[in-house]
Amino acid sequence: MPTARARRGLRALVAATAISSAGDGAFVAAAPLAAAAVTRDPALVALVTAAEYLPWLVVAPFAGFFVDRWPRRSTVIVADLLRMGLVGILAVLLATGSASITVIALCAFGIVTGNVFHSASTEAMIADLTGRDEALLHTVNGRQQAAYTGGRQLAGPPLGSWLFGLARWLPFALDAVSFLVSGLLLMVVPRRPAVAERAEGIWRSLRRSTGFLLGHRTLRSLALLTAAGNISINMVLGILVLYATDDHGLGITESGYGLLLAAMAAGGVLGGFLASRVIGWLGPRVAVIGGLAAEGGAWLALAATSHPLIAGAALALGYVGVAVVSVVVMSTRQRQVPPGQLGQVISAFRVIGNGPGPLGAIIGGLIAAAAGLRAPILVAAAVTLLAVLLVLRIQLTNSR
């Protein structure tokens, strides 16, 4: 069992995640609004969104190398303080009318780069503070998932949009304050020394950690399932606003679309809190199957109904499943990967599992253009449910 100091550190980690995620959610909502206020050129506005995805492709593969070699508490605190400085500068530039698309895009890139280091370090810190106890990992990771989803998707975006309406700089000032508070909370976390040897070069270390991931059957399978899940989610999210507001879809208003997103986020928060019980009851493997089945079922229900309440309930249930699968993934990584490689394997896992996400949005848009708005939702359901069938087949093969 963790010491009292470790338990305080875990509570501080979850609280810091909740606060900084709310600030991030405000940033995610306000950054495109700020870009649109600077220019009406769609390509330039889209540049800000692209800048938010780019670090996961170009920074994440290398971040884990440093996460395993730097003291993890110092890494997360420095990441928070640097992000506070970046978004604080952006707030000042917006307040003085000096912001440009380039500045907003660079700030978005820097914020997400900090998140890449912060999230990998936090996951490794949770493994350290829990002693890799499986039941405790499920509980803490569930709360962490609920805090992240509740802040970034439920509370932050409407707050950011509202504050932007009052003054363009306000949501960015809020984000800066959230990073400051998060950094102060993280000072409660006990210090731990770096765990990896410094002598090994970065390319050799990357090859070793990637080889570990690809050679580990369970982690490799979870990475591929995560990729399938992210592709299907983005296929739907990329066209959801059109489907929701279309007369042949759900036929709801823009405000109704916001409530639909809130239902999804609420499902993710609920799933985070329920994850440890669900996993304890079903076991990790069956919980993954159930979570993926809930996600696939949500897409089928969304495509089959034109009633907004049914659609909202289905999406909420689907995101309960997404949260449960995410907790299993995090806990499995934390238990199965050696401490000195954990940051690197997390980063490699995310490149494989999260990297294809934007591709899903592109595919969904192309399918919708060719076959209508319901088509990508049905394809997303097929992708997810096919993943369930493959997991079941592997289960049956291994049980013989």
C-alpha positions as a printed NumPy array, in Angstrom:
array([[  0.   ,   0.   ,   0.   ],
       [  1.271,   3.531,  -0.744],
       [  2.398,   5.756,   2.101],
       [  0.312,   8.683,   3.333],
       [  2.638,  11.023,   1.438],
       [  2.172,   9.028,  -1.765],
       [ -1.628,   9.125,  -1.332],
       [ -1.462,  12.913,  -0.935],
       [  0.651,  13.031,  -4.086],
       [ -1.919,  10.996,  -6.013],
       [ -4.748,  13.297,  -4.894],
       [ -2.664,  16.309,  -5.931],
       [ -2.026,  14.743,  -9.36 ],
       [ -5.741,  14.221,  -9.999],
       [ -6.617,  17.725,  -8.763],
       [ -3.885,  19.257, -10.942],
       [ -5.207,  17.348, -13.949],
       [ -8.755,  18.569, -13.337],
       [ -7.688,  22.22 , -13.072],
       [ -5.223,  22.325, -15.962],
       [ -7.62 ,  20.323, -18.17 ],
       [-10.364,  22.889, -17.583],
       [ -7.934,  25.588, -18.692],
       [ -6.959,  23.478, -21.707],
       [-10.623,  23.036, -22.6  ],
       [-11.058,  26.794, -22.523],
       [ -8.   ,  27.131, -24.789],
       [ -9.301,  24.51 , -27.243],
       [-12.577,  26.411, -27.598],
       [-11.057,  29.887, -27.682],
       [ -8.048,  29.324, -29.97 ],
       [-10.125,  28.846, -33.165],
       [-12.277,  31.817, -32.152],
       [ -9.156,  33.938, -31.726],
       [ -7.867,  32.776, -35.104],
       [-11.196,  33.615, -36.752],
       [-11.082,  37.057, -35.153],
       [ -7.662,  37.666, -36.744],
       [ -8.473,  36.299, -40.216],
       [-11.391,  34.82 , -42.163],
       [ -9.071,  32.724, -44.339],
       [-10.151,  29.084, -43.692],
       [ -6.692,  27.703, -44.472],
       [ -5.062,  29.974, -41.896],
       [ -7.696,  29.191, -39.254],
       [ -7.184,  25.457, -39.89 ],
       [ -3.45 ,  26.006, -39.333],
       [ -4.158,  26.496, -35.614],
       [ -5.924,  23.129, -35.38 ],
       [ -3.097,  21.455, -37.314],
       [ -0.582,  22.972, -34.886],
       [ -2.401,  21.26 , -32.01 ],
       [ -2.037,  17.814, -33.623],
       [  1.546,  18.185, -34.808],
       [  3.363,  17.605, -31.465],
       [  1.78 ,  14.161, -31.128],
       [  3.515,  13.184, -34.368],
       [  6.857,  15.018, -34.193],
       [  7.497,  15.491, -30.447],
       [  5.858,  12.486, -28.773],
       [  8.28 ,   9.871, -30.189],
       [ 11.2  ,  11.652, -28.502],
       [  9.491,  12.976, -25.355],
       [  9.492,   9.606, -23.624],
       [ 13.294,   9.398, -23.854],
       [ 13.617,  12.546, -21.76 ],
       [ 10.708,  11.699, -19.447],
       [ 12.594,   8.563, -18.379],
       [ 15.825,  10.506, -17.807],
       [ 14.54 ,  13.637, -16.076],
       [ 13.04 ,  13.754, -12.569],
       [  9.347,  13.31 , -13.318],
       [  7.961,  15.757, -10.774],
       [ 10.263,  18.486, -12.064],
       [  9.258,  17.655, -15.652],
       [  5.533,  18.163, -15.031],
       [  6.039,  21.337, -13.005],
       [  8.349,  22.881, -15.623],
       [  5.894,  21.871, -18.376],
       [  3.094,  23.658, -16.516],
       [  5.153,  26.807, -15.905],
       [  6.343,  27.01 , -19.507],
       [  2.78 ,  26.595, -20.763],
       [  1.658,  29.266, -18.314],
       [  4.219,  31.638, -19.801],
       [  3.231,  30.869, -23.4  ],
       [ -0.492,  31.286, -22.95 ],
       [  0.058,  34.333, -20.72 ],
       [  2.023,  36.021, -23.515],
       [ -0.794,  35.184, -25.94 ],
       [ -3.334,  36.728, -23.564],
       [ -1.301,  39.954, -23.443],
       [ -0.941,  40.055, -27.237],
       [ -4.69 ,  39.552, -27.698],
       [ -5.445,  42.241, -25.137],
       [ -3.212,  44.695, -27.001],
       [ -4.407,  43.672, -30.469],
       [ -0.953,  42.388, -31.45 ],
       [ -1.715,  38.692, -31.955],
       [ -1.287,  37.032, -35.347],
       [ -2.154,  33.607, -36.749],
       [  1.515,  32.647, -36.507],
       [  1.609,  33.537, -32.81 ],
       [ -1.624,  31.65 , -32.07 ],
       [ -0.416,  28.567, -33.98 ],
       [  2.983,  28.607, -32.261],
       [  1.301,  28.931, -28.888],
       [ -0.999,  25.997, -29.703],
       [  2.028,  23.92 , -30.726],
       [  3.849,  24.845, -27.516],
       [  0.855,  24.112, -25.278],
       [  0.365,  20.648, -26.75 ],
       [  4.127,  19.961, -26.651],
       [  3.998,  20.665, -22.928],
       [  1.025,  18.32 , -22.665],
       [  3.005,  15.554, -24.401],
       [  5.701,  15.714, -21.705],
       [  3.224,  16.334, -18.891],
       [  0.894,  13.416, -19.662],
       [  3.678,  10.845, -20.119],
       [  5.364,  11.973, -16.898],
       [  2.082,  11.922, -14.982],
       [  1.272,   8.375, -16.068],
       [  4.743,   7.242, -14.991],
       [  4.368,   9.068, -11.652],
       [  1.083,   7.276, -10.993],
       [  2.838,   3.947, -11.578],
       [  5.549,   4.948,  -9.08 ],
       [  3.185,   6.267,  -6.387],
       [  0.794,   3.307,  -6.492],
       [  3.56 ,   0.72 ,  -6.376],
       [  1.976,  -0.688,  -9.563],
       [ -0.839,  -2.216,  -7.506],
       [ -3.405,  -3.284, -10.108],
       [ -6.614,  -2.393,  -8.237],
       [ -5.22 ,   0.965,  -7.108],
       [ -4.013,   1.728, -10.643],
       [ -7.528,   1.159, -11.995],
       [ -8.988,   3.49 ,  -9.356],
       [ -6.462,   6.314,  -9.781],
       [ -6.412,   6.075, -13.581],
       [-10.211,   6.164, -13.589],
       [-10.239,   9.335, -11.514],
       [ -7.504,  10.782, -13.711],
       [ -9.563,  10.015, -16.822],
       [-12.672,  11.574, -15.253],
       [-10.709,  14.686, -14.247],
       [ -9.241,  15.061, -17.734],
       [-12.54 ,  14.555, -19.564],
       [-14.539,  16.674, -17.135],
       [-12.137,  19.575, -17.47 ],
       [-11.152,  19.437, -21.125],
       [-14.47 ,  18.398, -22.68 ],
       [-17.251,  19.233, -20.213],
       [-16.361,  22.35 , -18.212],
       [-13.578,  24.038, -20.194],
       [-15.037,  24.583, -23.707],
       [-18.277,  26.367, -22.733],
       [-16.347,  28.441, -20.188],
       [-13.756,  29.375, -22.8  ],
       [-16.386,  30.363, -25.357],
       [-18.268,  32.45 , -22.794],
       [-15.116,  34.216, -21.576],
       [-14.046,  34.92 , -25.159],
       [-17.37 ,  36.675, -25.664],
       [-16.552,  38.953, -22.72 ],
       [-12.96 ,  39.669, -23.776],
       [-10.731,  37.826, -26.248],
       [ -7.858,  37.507, -23.814],
       [ -9.848,  36.156, -20.834],
       [ -9.904,  32.396, -21.657],
       [ -6.155,  32.453, -22.243],
       [ -5.566,  34.239, -18.955],
       [ -7.69 ,  31.555, -17.29 ],
       [ -5.561,  28.854, -18.904],
       [ -2.396,  30.538, -17.615],
       [ -3.797,  30.618, -14.084],
       [ -4.812,  26.954, -14.351],
       [ -1.236,  25.975, -15.212],
       [  0.1  ,  27.982, -12.274],
       [ -2.307,  26.305,  -9.834],
       [ -1.516,  22.889, -11.325],
       [  2.213,  23.464, -10.911],
       [  1.748,  24.494,  -7.272],
       [ -0.37 ,  21.42 ,  -6.547],
       [  2.234,  19.141,  -8.094],
       [  4.819,  20.327,  -5.585],
       [  2.985,  18.094,  -3.077],
       [  4.026,  15.   ,  -5.074],
       [  7.049,  13.237,  -3.519],
       [ 10.344,  13.621,  -5.363],
       [ 11.629,  10.554,  -7.178],
       [ 14.974,  10.297,  -8.991],
       [ 15.181,   9.636, -12.722],
       [ 14.943,   5.907, -13.419],
       [ 16.711,   5.377, -16.766],
       [ 20.416,   5.299, -17.503],
       [ 21.707,   8.441, -19.214],
       [ 24.433,   6.692, -21.199],
       [ 22.21 ,   5.179, -23.898],
       [ 21.73 ,   7.283, -27.03 ],
       [ 18.317,   8.507, -28.074],
       [ 18.034,   6.495, -31.308],
       [ 19.148,   3.26 , -29.705],
       [ 16.758,   3.856, -26.834],
       [ 13.877,   4.577, -29.222],
       [ 14.562,   1.355, -31.136],
       [ 14.648,  -0.616, -27.903],
       [ 11.408,   0.815, -26.503],
       [  9.583,   0.491, -29.83 ],
       [ 10.837,  -3.077, -30.13 ],
       [  9.547,  -3.794, -26.63 ],
       [  6.104,  -2.464, -27.542],
       [  5.866,  -4.308, -30.843],
       [  7.166,  -7.513, -29.277],
       [  4.746,  -7.442, -26.336],
       [  1.569,  -9.168, -27.541],
       [ -0.817,  -7.536, -25.065],
       [  0.511,  -3.992, -25.489],
       [  0.758,  -4.36 , -29.26 ],
       [ -2.863,  -5.54 , -29.408],
       [ -4.033,  -2.679, -27.197],
       [ -2.161,  -0.153, -29.345],
       [ -3.86 ,  -1.459, -32.495],
       [ -7.26 ,  -1.491, -30.78 ],
       [ -6.654,   2.081, -29.629],
       [ -5.82 ,   3.071, -33.201],
       [ -9.035,   1.453, -34.467],
       [-11.035,   3.199, -31.752],
       [ -9.504,   6.604, -32.498],
       [-10.083,   6.206, -36.229],
       [-13.757,   5.376, -35.666],
       [-14.25 ,   8.193, -33.141],
       [-12.743,  10.764, -35.48 ],
       [-14.746,   9.457, -38.431],
       [-17.86 ,  10.384, -36.457],
       [-16.646,  13.571, -34.783],
       [-15.407,  14.979, -38.085],
       [-18.964,  15.098, -39.498],
       [-21.051,  15.045, -36.289],
       [-21.886,  18.756, -36.375],
       [-23.248,  18.358, -39.906],
       [-25.208,  15.202, -39.084],
       [-26.604,  16.698, -35.87 ],
       [-27.841,  19.903, -37.518],
       [-29.025,  18.307, -40.785],
       [-32.776,  17.849, -41.277],
       [-32.139,  14.277, -42.438],
       [-29.997,  13.597, -39.382],
       [-30.901,  14.735, -35.876],
       [-32.204,  18.134, -36.97 ],
       [-31.049,  20.014, -33.865],
       [-29.771,  23.569, -33.396],
       [-26.197,  24.645, -32.699],
       [-27.094,  24.819, -28.99 ],
       [-28.437,  21.283, -29.19 ],
       [-25.156,  20.183, -30.738],
       [-23.363,  21.626, -27.717],
       [-25.585,  19.546, -25.44 ],
       [-24.758,  16.47 , -27.52 ],
       [-21.05 ,  17.078, -26.914],
       [-21.783,  17.6  , -23.211],
       [-23.549,  14.21 , -23.096],
       [-20.449,  12.562, -24.562],
       [-18.202,  14.267, -22.023],
       [-20.535,  13.352, -19.156],
       [-20.351,   9.716, -20.271],
       [-16.559,   9.915, -20.235],
       [-16.557,  11.348, -16.698],
       [-18.992,   8.668, -15.479],
       [-16.932,   5.971, -17.171],
       [-13.8  ,   7.198, -15.412],
       [-15.439,   6.898, -11.998],
       [-16.992,   3.507, -12.8  ],
       [-13.927,   2.017, -14.51 ],
       [-12.314,   0.401, -11.465],
       [-15.567,  -1.349, -10.515],
       [-16.275,  -2.489, -14.057],
       [-12.73 ,  -3.812, -14.522],
       [-12.785,  -5.482, -11.106],
       [-16.09 ,  -7.166, -11.951],
       [-15.365,  -8.207, -15.554],
       [-11.588,  -8.386, -15.635],
       [ -9.433,  -6.235, -17.959],
       [ -9.904,  -8.313, -21.133],
       [-13.681,  -8.548, -20.932],
       [-13.852,  -4.863, -19.921],
       [-12.006,  -3.936, -23.15 ],
       [-14.419,  -6.045, -25.191],
       [-17.41 ,  -4.499, -23.423],
       [-16.059,  -0.978, -23.816],
       [-15.445,  -1.393, -27.538],
       [-18.885,  -2.998, -27.958],
       [-20.489,  -0.024, -26.171],
       [-18.664,   2.369, -28.503],
       [-19.699,   0.446, -31.638],
       [-23.263,   0.185, -30.368],
       [-23.349,   3.944, -29.802],
       [-22.423,   4.602, -33.433],
       [-25.115,   2.169, -34.622],
       [-27.751,   3.835, -32.423],
       [-26.664,   7.276, -33.606],
       [-27.041,   6.241, -37.243],
       [-30.39 ,   4.548, -36.617],
       [-32.174,   7.317, -34.708],
       [-33.35 ,  10.822, -35.492],
       [-34.283,  11.546, -31.864],
       [-31.754,  13.792, -30.121],
       [-32.365,  12.335, -26.638],
       [-31.744,   8.782, -27.834],
       [-28.64 ,   9.942, -29.695],
       [-27.339,  11.749, -26.61 ],
       [-27.938,   8.728, -24.361],
       [-26.221,   6.422, -26.867],
       [-23.186,   8.704, -27.138],
       [-22.955,   9.01 , -23.352],
       [-22.98 ,   5.206, -23.019],
       [-20.422,   4.888, -25.805],
       [-18.071,   7.263, -24.005],
       [-18.462,   5.283, -20.79 ],
       [-16.976,   2.437, -22.828],
       [-14.209,   4.648, -24.216],
       [-13.211,   5.67 , -20.666],
       [-13.147,   2.073, -19.42 ],
       [-10.919,   0.98 , -22.313],
       [ -8.604,   3.962, -21.693],
       [ -8.179,   2.993, -18.031],
       [ -7.338,  -0.616, -18.958],
       [ -4.778,   0.659, -21.469],
       [ -3.094,   2.978, -18.963],
       [ -3.012,   0.409, -16.156],
       [ -1.646,  -2.301, -18.46 ],
       [  1.171,  -0.034, -19.655],
       [  2.033,   0.922, -16.103],
       [  2.191,  -2.705, -14.957],
       [  3.805,  -4.36 , -17.958],
       [  6.574,  -1.898, -18.899],
       [  9.866,  -1.695, -16.953],
       [ 10.173,   1.614, -15.022],
       [ 13.179,   2.8  , -17.038],
       [ 11.282,   2.45 , -20.338],
       [  7.785,   3.523, -19.314],
       [  7.906,   7.07 , -20.694],
       [  9.337,   5.869, -24.006],
       [  6.835,   3.04 , -24.421],
       [  3.959,   5.405, -23.567],
       [  5.157,   7.75 , -26.304],
       [  5.57 ,   4.95 , -28.851],
       [  2.129,   3.605, -27.92 ],
       [  0.549,   7.004, -28.513],
       [  2.156,   7.382, -31.912],
       [  0.598,   4.068, -32.957],
       [ -2.684,   4.429, -31.083],
       [ -3.404,   8.157, -31.387],
       [ -1.483,   9.07 , -34.534],
       [ -4.086,   7.707, -36.994],
       [ -6.879,   9.776, -35.382],
       [ -6.76 ,  12.707, -37.84 ],
       [ -6.766,  10.195, -40.703],
       [-10.123,   8.962, -39.43 ],
       [-11.588,  12.453, -39.736],
       [-10.355,  12.735, -43.338],
       [-11.742,   9.296, -44.241],
       [-15.062,  10.135, -42.603],
       [-15.347,  13.341, -44.579],
       [-14.611,  11.584, -47.858],
       [-17.174,   8.857, -47.134],
       [-19.801,  11.446, -46.195],
       [-19.168,  13.379, -49.408],
       [-19.582,  10.212, -51.469],
       [-22.373,   8.369, -49.624],
       [-24.106,  10.745, -47.203],
       [-23.705,  11.756, -43.568],
       [-24.917,   8.451, -42.084],
       [-22.368,   6.393, -44.022],
       [-19.212,   7.268, -42.002],
       [-21.091,   6.62 , -38.746],
       [-22.01 ,   3.132, -39.965],
       [-18.448,   2.512, -41.141],
       [-17.151,   3.647, -37.727],
       [-19.5  ,   1.154, -36.069],
       [-18.241,  -1.581, -38.397],
       [-14.585,  -0.766, -37.599],
       [-15.192,  -0.866, -33.846],
       [-17.317,  -4.01 , -33.858],
       [-14.804,  -5.736, -36.152],
       [-12.165,  -4.961, -33.529],
       [-14.419,  -6.624, -30.927],
       [-14.73 ,  -9.744, -33.107],
       [-10.958,  -9.901, -33.566],
       [-10.4  ,  -9.679, -29.8  ],
       [-12.961, -12.439, -29.225],
       [-11.281, -14.6  , -31.856],
       [ -7.891, -14.12 , -30.195],
       [ -9.451, -14.945, -26.825],
       [-10.966, -18.16 , -28.138],
       [ -7.73 , -19.159, -29.904],
       [ -5.674, -18.618, -26.742],
       [ -8.137, -20.55 , -24.587],
       [ -7.757, -23.755, -26.657]])
